[in-house]
Amino acid sequence: MVVFHFQRLDSYVVAMQFAKLAHEARIGDAELRDQVTRAAKSVFLNTSEGLPDRRTGVRHKHFNIARGSLGEAVAGIELAVAIGALGQAKAEVLLGHAQRMGALLGGLLRGQ
């Protein structure tokens, strides 16, 4: 159900897909799984909080938090692969979504 216009935006959809995939990846290390899924959820929720706000400062605050959480999630995914807690194929799918989300957040931060 669409309540807000921003729910149709690529940034919203990609952030939700990233959070969903991070959850479904079921990283084998419990601490990393928790950290990555929380960071991915933060990407989605902070992006969603910034999208409807018309104040540039507030939008940038939330998009910057989302970008920081995205970096944390990417690092956690790479570490999970390095320690054998996540397969390379799942990681590549996650990192592809992360790359797309990073580009979208960059555009949002530039005001596009």
C-alpha positions as CSV (number, residue, x, y, z in Angstrom):
1,M,0.0,0.0,0.0
2,V,1.4,3.4,-1.0
3,V,0.8,6.0,1.6
4,F,3.5,8.5,0.6
5,H,4.7,9.5,-2.9
6,F,8.3,8.7,-1.8
7,Q,7.5,5.0,-1.5
8,R,7.7,4.9,-5.3
9,L,11.1,6.4,-5.5
10,D,14.1,4.3,-6.5
11,S,16.0,5.3,-3.3
12,Y,13.1,3.9,-1.2
13,V,12.7,0.7,-3.2
14,V,16.5,-0.1,-3.4
15,A,17.0,0.6,0.3
16,M,14.2,-1.7,1.2
17,Q,15.6,-4.4,-1.1
18,F,19.0,-4.0,0.4
19,A,17.6,-4.4,4.0
20,K,15.6,-7.4,2.9
21,L,18.5,-9.1,1.3
22,A,20.8,-8.4,4.3
23,H,18.2,-10.1,6.5
24,E,17.8,-13.0,4.1
25,A,21.6,-13.5,3.8
26,R,21.7,-15.1,7.2
27,I,25.3,-14.3,7.8
28,G,26.9,-17.2,9.7
29,D,28.5,-15.1,12.5
30,A,25.8,-13.9,14.9
31,E,27.5,-10.6,15.8
32,L,28.1,-9.7,12.1
33,R,24.6,-10.8,11.1
34,D,23.2,-8.5,13.8
35,Q,25.5,-5.6,12.8
36,V,24.9,-5.9,9.1
37,T,21.1,-6.3,9.4
38,R,20.9,-3.3,11.8
39,A,23.0,-1.2,9.5
40,A,20.9,-2.1,6.4
41,K,17.7,-1.4,8.3
42,S,19.2,2.0,9.3
43,V,19.9,2.7,5.6
44,F,16.3,2.1,4.8
45,L,14.8,3.9,7.8
46,N,17.0,7.0,7.6
47,T,16.5,7.3,3.8
48,S,12.7,7.0,4.5
49,E,12.8,9.6,7.2
50,G,14.7,12.1,5.0
51,L,12.7,11.7,1.8
52,P,9.4,13.4,2.8
53,D,11.1,16.3,4.7
54,R,11.3,19.6,2.8
55,R,14.1,21.1,5.0
56,T,17.5,20.6,3.3
57,G,19.4,20.3,6.6
58,V,17.1,17.6,7.9
59,R,17.2,15.7,4.6
60,H,21.0,15.8,4.5
61,K,21.2,14.7,8.2
62,H,19.2,11.6,7.5
63,F,20.9,10.8,4.1
64,N,24.3,11.2,5.7
65,I,23.4,8.8,8.5
66,A,22.1,6.4,5.9
67,R,25.4,6.7,3.9
68,G,27.3,6.0,7.1
69,S,25.2,2.9,7.8
70,L,25.7,1.8,4.2
71,G,29.4,1.9,4.7
72,E,29.1,-0.1,7.9
73,A,27.0,-2.7,6.2
74,V,29.4,-3.0,3.3
75,A,32.3,-3.5,5.7
76,G,30.4,-6.1,7.6
77,I,29.5,-8.0,4.4
78,E,33.2,-8.0,3.3
79,L,34.3,-9.2,6.7
80,A,31.7,-11.9,6.7
81,V,33.1,-13.2,3.4
82,A,36.7,-12.9,4.7
83,I,35.9,-15.1,7.8
84,G,33.8,-17.6,5.9
85,A,30.4,-16.5,7.4
86,L,28.9,-15.5,4.0
87,G,29.4,-16.9,0.5
88,Q,30.8,-14.8,-2.2
89,A,27.7,-15.1,-4.4
90,K,25.4,-13.7,-1.7
91,A,27.9,-11.0,-1.0
92,E,28.1,-9.9,-4.6
93,V,24.3,-9.5,-4.7
94,L,24.3,-7.5,-1.5
95,L,27.2,-5.3,-2.6
96,G,25.5,-4.7,-6.0
97,H,22.5,-3.3,-4.1
98,A,24.8,-1.3,-1.8
99,Q,26.6,0.2,-4.8
100,R,23.3,1.3,-6.3
101,M,22.1,2.7,-3.0
102,G,25.4,4.6,-2.6
103,A,24.8,6.3,-5.9
104,L,21.2,7.1,-5.0
105,L,22.2,8.6,-1.7
106,G,24.9,10.7,-3.5
107,G,22.3,12.1,-5.7
108,L,20.0,12.8,-2.8
109,L,22.8,14.6,-1.0
110,R,23.5,16.7,-4.1
111,G,19.8,17.7,-4.1
112,Q,18.9,15.9,-7.3
